[in-house]
Amino acid sequence: MTIRCKRIACAALSGMLLYGCSTTPRFNAQFGTSVRANVAAQVLDPTASANTNPAAGMEGKAAVIAQERYENSFKEPEKPIRALVVNGVGSK
């Protein structure tokens, strides 16, 4: 290969590489649109922050017991589950 062919090949390769770095106005104009649409879809009530009425929930004692059970569930090992064995003998 001659030096001239090598230079032409190098210039062509450089041009192709630089073409890949070009700006993408078609994509940049829509950048983030899907994320904003997904976040907006997850909002159940956009005016919820203006509501001053307290949320109704569990009674205090029941909530404390539920929280203690939840915390203790990580301390105690899980009990093994016995498998249900169905015997097919005698079936028609």
C-alpha positions in Angstrom: 0.0 0.0 0.0 1.4 3.4 -0.9 1.6 6.3 1.4 -1.1 8.1 -0.5 -3.5 5.2 -0.1 -2.7 5.1 3.6 -3.4 8.8 4.0 -6.7 8.5 2.2 -7.7 5.5 4.3 -6.7 7.3 7.5 -8.7 10.4 6.4 -11.8 8.2 5.6 -11.5 6.4 8.9 -11.2 9.7 10.8 -14.2 11.1 9.0 -16.3 8.1 9.9 -15.2 8.3 13.6 -16.0 12.0 13.7 -19.4 11.5 12.1 -20.3 9.3 15.0 -19.6 12.2 17.4 -22.0 14.5 15.6 -24.8 16.2 17.6 -28.2 14.6 17.5 -30.8 17.3 17.7 -33.5 14.9 16.9 -32.7 12.9 20.1 -31.7 15.9 22.2 -35.1 17.6 21.7 -36.9 14.6 23.2 -34.3 13.8 25.9 -35.9 13.1 29.3 -39.5 13.2 28.0 -40.2 9.5 28.8 -38.8 9.9 32.4 -41.0 13.0 33.0 -44.0 11.1 31.6 -43.4 8.1 33.8 -43.0 10.3 36.9 -46.2 12.2 36.1 -48.0 8.9 35.7 -47.0 7.8 39.2 -48.5 10.8 40.9 -51.9 9.7 42.1 -53.1 13.1 43.4 -51.0 16.2 42.4 -52.9 18.4 44.9 -52.3 16.0 47.9 -49.9 18.4 49.6 -52.7 21.0 50.0 -54.9 18.6 52.0 -54.7 19.4 55.7 -57.0 16.6 56.8 -54.9 14.0 58.6 -54.9 10.6 57.1 -57.0 7.9 58.8 -55.0 4.9 59.8 -54.6 2.2 62.4 -55.2 2.6 66.1 -52.0 3.3 68.0 -51.8 0.0 69.9 -52.5 -2.1 66.8 -49.8 -0.2 64.9 -47.2 -0.7 67.7 -48.0 -4.5 67.8 -47.7 -4.7 64.0 -44.4 -2.9 64.0 -43.0 -5.1 66.8 -44.1 -8.3 64.9 -42.4 -6.9 61.8 -39.1 -6.2 63.6 -39.2 -9.6 65.4 -39.7 -11.4 62.1 -36.1 -10.6 61.2 -34.8 -11.9 64.5 -36.5 -15.3 64.5 -35.6 -17.9 61.9 -38.3 -18.8 59.5 -40.2 -22.0 60.3 -39.9 -24.7 57.7 -43.0 -25.3 55.6 -44.2 -28.9 55.4 -44.9 -30.0 51.8 -48.3 -31.3 51.0 -47.9 -34.8 49.5 -50.8 -36.1 47.4 -50.8 -39.8 46.9 -52.3 -40.9 43.6 -53.0 -44.5 44.7 -56.6 -45.6 44.2 -57.5 -43.0 41.7 -59.4 -44.0 38.6 
